Amino acid sequence: MSTVVEPSPADNDATPQELLRPAHVPAEADSPPSGPVLRPLLRGAVLAIVLLAAVLLVYGTIVSTLIFDQRQDHLGSAAKSPTPSLAFGDASLTLQIPDLSMNLTTIEGVTVDHLRGGPAREPTGALPGDAGVVLVYGHREAYGAPFEHLDRVAKGTSIYTQARNGPVIKYQVTDVLRRTSIAEWKVPADAKDLSYLLLVTSEGGWFQHDQIVVIAKSLPVSQTPARIADLQTGELSGRAWIAHLGLAVVALLGAVGSWRFLRGRAGNGVRLAAIGAMAVLAIVEVLMALDSLLPLVR
């Protein structure tokens, strides 16, 4: 008498993969992953990039301009005080171009940090009125962009300068070089006896290395006014610290919001990168708020 073994209900419901699987292999090995692994990482990276771009945009358009204006206040105030000699980082001279509504105080020494506060004079050059070349650099973009419209200067334009402790010197533009480099300009032979003024923009960017060079020659003292009109007062408005503190609070709230928003959407590394930019912006704004009350940055 033969015995018939009927399959169990579990065997009837088994899939072909389960029937062929060895007994020592757990069933979970055949289950598909719960979801794509790269999707949350990619989403978090995109969010972090967007937040970083927003921080850079705010810094480049608002914060950098506030830094420029604040340093100009400090430089303008310092320019009113006489000094026996100019040190690196001091306010060196006042620069005015009425046709461009330009009224700026330059700083002594050309460095990246100095250019953030205004035009910078090359200390190895001459001072206004002295024989030789007065060389002044300035930003075309960001940090107030003091030389943004320098390409609008035409021949014959008047430029007024006044060195610290010095007289007012009037220059007249003789030439404007565009899409060039300062290295291509040759010092004229009469620079041994006359005073020249060169205003040079910083390079355009990563992919643009051209500069704008404005060349001006000093006029006789008889054709120069005794003083520069509307000289910068250098008096702080008293409201700059409010704007800086406001941006600092916004940045801190953005950092907290970014951390909470990215929770579950990105890893800790992406979250830290996102709030790091916000935190740095907040720190910068707190320091600038303090600087608006007491000149810490020169």
MOMO-V18301 format. One record per pair of residues at least 24 apart in sequence whose C-alpha atoms are under 8 Angstrom apart, sorted by the first residue. I is the first residue (numbers start at 1). GAP is how many residues later the second one is. Records with the same first field share a line. If there is no record, write none. Layout:
# MOMO-V18301
I = GAP, GAP
This chain:
# MOMO-V18301
40 = 225, 226
41 = 224, 225, 226
43 = 222, 223
44 = 218, 221, 222, 223, 226, 227
45 = 221, 225
48 = 222, 223, 225, 226
49 = 225
51 = 223
52 = 222, 225
55 = 222, 223, 226
59 = 222
60 = 82, 83
61 = 81
63 = 222
64 = 52, 78, 79, 80
65 = 77, 78, 79
66 = 77, 78, 174
67 = 49, 50, 76, 221
68 = 48, 49, 50, 75, 76
69 = 48, 75
70 = 47, 166, 170, 222
71 = 46, 47, 226, 227
72 = 32, 33, 45, 46, 162
73 = 160, 161, 162, 163
74 = 160, 161, 162, 221, 224
75 = 30, 31, 32, 159
76 = 28, 29, 156, 157, 158
77 = 155, 156, 157, 158
78 = 156
79 = 26, 85
80 = 84
82 = 82, 83
83 = 81, 82
89 = 25, 209
90 = 208
91 = 73
92 = 29, 71, 72
93 = 68, 69, 70, 71
94 = 67, 68, 69, 70, 137
95 = 64, 65, 66, 67
96 = 63, 64, 65
97 = 60, 61, 62, 63
98 = 60, 61
99 = 54, 58, 59
100 = 49, 53
102 = 44
103 = 128, 129
104 = 128
105 = 127
110 = 27
115 = 24
116 = 27, 28
117 = 26
118 = 25, 26, 28
119 = 27
127 = 36
128 = 33, 34, 35, 41, 67, 69
129 = 40, 66, 89
130 = 64, 65
131 = 60, 61, 62, 63, 64, 65
132 = 59, 60, 61, 62, 63, 64
133 = 58, 62, 63, 64, 65
134 = 61, 62, 63, 64
135 = 62, 63, 64, 65
136 = 61, 62, 63, 64
137 = 62, 63, 64, 65
138 = 61, 62, 63, 64
139 = 62, 63
140 = 61, 62, 63, 64
141 = 63
147 = 54
150 = 51, 62, 64
151 = 25, 27, 61
153 = 61
159 = 57
160 = 68
161 = 67
162 = 66
167 = 59, 60
168 = 56, 57, 58, 59, 60
169 = 49, 50, 52, 55, 56
170 = 48, 49, 51, 53, 54, 55
171 = 25, 26, 45, 46, 47, 48
172 = 44, 45, 46, 47
173 = 41, 42, 43, 44
174 = 41, 42, 43
175 = 39, 40, 41
176 = 36, 37, 38, 39
177 = 35, 36, 37
178 = 32, 33, 34, 35
179 = 31, 32, 33
180 = 30, 31, 32, 33
181 = 28, 29, 30, 31, 32
182 = 29, 31
194 = 24
236 = 56
238 = 54, 55
240 = 49, 52
241 = 47, 48, 49, 51, 52
242 = 47
243 = 46
244 = 41, 42, 44, 45
245 = 40, 41, 44
247 = 35, 38
248 = 33, 34, 35, 36, 37, 38
249 = 33
250 = 32
251 = 27, 28, 30, 31
252 = 26, 27, 30
254 = 24
255 = 24
